[in-house]
């Protein structure tokens, strides 16, 4: 999917791509790299403007929790005053500790779509990547989630970005995650990337198959 973002960022290629490539999209952030390490041009039109219904960029951060069987390790966007990943605020990842498989979920989705499959887009800077997933309801939350699989390398790469957005198959920016709580963003739901990098690394330690 976007498994070489972190390597490209480390090599300074993302900054070069932003300077010489197409103008950055309104959500900013670093551009993902393609499989050969070169920046990827946007593959879809810009998403339609979204009216913000929830902005918790200044009051949220990321936390990881190991959890013991039968519960799964969790990586979650949580309230800034807690590290309890069992109560996510709308975006979270779980790990199947038996095989190391990671599923990421975007909450607050249309309840009428439960059971349907869809292709969302992950957007960072001027680039987008397709994300194939399914709408579901999970035990820990009454929300409808868009769930998709993600690799450990991809998860770590997200922590290197300043901003990332998830665009629905209807062209709406469902979620944007930002490091700067004051960033100008158009999205239905806005959360923080604060502490994501450290929490993701802790999560992957918990996620190792036992």
Residue pairs with C-beta under 8 A, 6 or more apart in sequence:
1 122
1 129
1 130
1 131
1 150
1 151
1 154
2 32
2 33
2 122
2 124
2 129
2 154
2 157
3 151
3 153
3 154
3 157
4 32
4 33
4 34
4 35
4 37
4 157
5 14
5 30
5 32
5 33
5 124
5 154
5 157
5 158
5 160
5 161
6 153
6 156
6 157
6 160
7 33
7 37
8 14
8 17
8 30
8 32
8 33
8 37
8 39
9 30
9 157
9 160
11 37
13 33
13 37
13 38
13 39
14 30
14 31
14 33
14 39
14 125
15 30
17 31
17 38
17 39
17 125
18 24
18 30
18 31
18 125
18 126
21 31
21 39
21 41
21 126
22 41
22 42
22 126
23 126
24 31
24 125
24 126
25 42
25 46
25 123
25 125
25 126
26 46
26 184
26 185
26 186
27 123
27 124
27 125
27 163
27 164
27 165
27 173
27 176
27 185
27 186
27 187
28 125
28 162
28 163
28 183
29 124
29 125
29 161
29 162
29 163
29 164
30 124
30 125
30 160
30 161
30 162
31 39
31 40
31 124
31 125
31 126
31 127
32 39
32 40
32 122
32 124
32 125
32 127
32 129
32 157
33 39
33 40
34 40
39 127
40 127
40 128
40 129
41 126
41 127
42 123
42 126
42 127
42 128
43 121
43 127
43 128
43 129
43 130
44 121
44 128
44 167
45 171
47 121
47 123
47 165
47 167
47 168
47 171
47 172
47 173
48 170
48 171
48 172
49 186
50 172
50 173
50 174
50 186
50 187
50 188
51 188
52 185
52 186
52 187
52 188
52 189
52 190
53 188
53 189
54 90
54 108
54 188
54 189
54 190
55 189
55 190
56 77
56 89
56 90
56 190
56 191
56 192
57 178
57 181
57 183
57 185
57 190
57 191
57 192
58 80
58 181
58 192
59 79
59 80
60 77
60 78
60 79
60 80
60 89
60 191
60 192
60 194
61 77
61 78
61 80
61 192
61 194
61 195
62 75
62 76
62 77
62 78
62 192
62 193
62 194
62 195
62 196
62 198
62 199
62 200
63 75
63 76
63 78
63 82
63 83
63 84
63 85
63 195
63 199
64 73
64 74
64 75
64 76
64 85
64 199
64 200
64 202
64 203
64 206
65 73
65 74
65 76
65 83
65 84
65 85
65 86
65 206
66 73
66 206
67 73
67 74
67 86
67 206
69 97
72 94
72 95
72 96
72 97
73 94
73 95
73 97
73 203
73 206
73 207
74 85
74 86
74 88
74 92
74 93
74 94
74 203
75 85
75 92
75 93
75 94
75 95
75 155
75 199
75 200
75 203
76 85
76 86
76 87
76 88
76 89
76 91
76 92
76 93
77 88
77 89
77 90
77 91
77 92
77 177
77 191
77 192
78 84
78 85
78 87
78 88
78 89
79 87
79 89
80 192
80 194
85 92
86 140
88 107
88 140
88 141
89 191
90 106
90 107
90 108
90 143
90 175
90 189
90 191
91 104
91 105
91 106
91 107
91 175
91 177
91 191
92 104
92 105
92 107
93 102
93 103
93 104
93 105
93 150
93 155
93 203
94 102
94 103
94 105
95 101
95 102
95 103
95 203
95 206
95 207
96 102
96 103
97 206
97 207
97 208
97 209
97 210
98 209
98 210
99 209
100 152
100 207
100 208
100 209
101 149
102 149
102 150
102 151
102 152
102 155
102 207
103 147
103 148
103 149
103 150
104 147
104 148
104 149
104 150
104 155
105 136
105 138
105 145
105 146
105 147
106 120
106 145
106 146
106 166
106 174
106 175
107 141
107 143
107 144
107 145
108 143
108 144
108 174
108 188
108 189
109 135
109 143
109 144
109 145
109 146
109 174
110 135
110 144
111 144
113 135
113 144
114 135
114 136
114 137
114 144
115 134
115 135
115 136
116 134
116 135
117 132
117 133
117 134
117 135
118 132
118 133
118 134
118 135
118 146
118 168
118 169
119 130
119 131
119 132
119 133
119 169
120 130
120 131
120 133
120 146
120 148
120 166
120 167
120 168
120 169
120 174
121 128
121 129
121 130
121 131
121 166
121 167
122 128
122 129
122 130
122 131
122 164
122 165
122 166
122 167
123 164
123 165
123 166
123 167
123 173
124 161
124 163
124 164
124 165
128 167
131 148
131 166
132 148
133 146
133 147
133 148
133 149
134 146
134 147
134 148
135 144
135 145
135 146
135 147
136 144
136 145
136 147
137 143
137 144
137 145
138 145
138 147
146 166
146 168
146 174
152 204
152 207
155 200
155 203
155 204
156 197
156 200
156 201
156 204
158 164
158 177
158 193
158 196
158 200
159 193
159 196
159 197
159 200
160 197
161 179
161 193
162 178
162 179
162 180
162 183
162 193
163 176
163 177
163 178
163 179
163 180
163 183
163 185
163 193
164 176
164 177
164 193
165 173
165 175
165 176
165 177
165 185
165 187
166 173
166 174
166 175
166 176
167 173
167 174
168 174
172 188
173 186
173 187
173 188
174 187
174 188
174 189
175 187
175 188
175 189
175 190
175 191
176 185
176 186
176 187
176 189
176 190
176 191
177 190
177 191
177 192
177 193
177 196
178 185
178 190
178 191
178 192
178 193
179 192
179 193
179 194
181 192
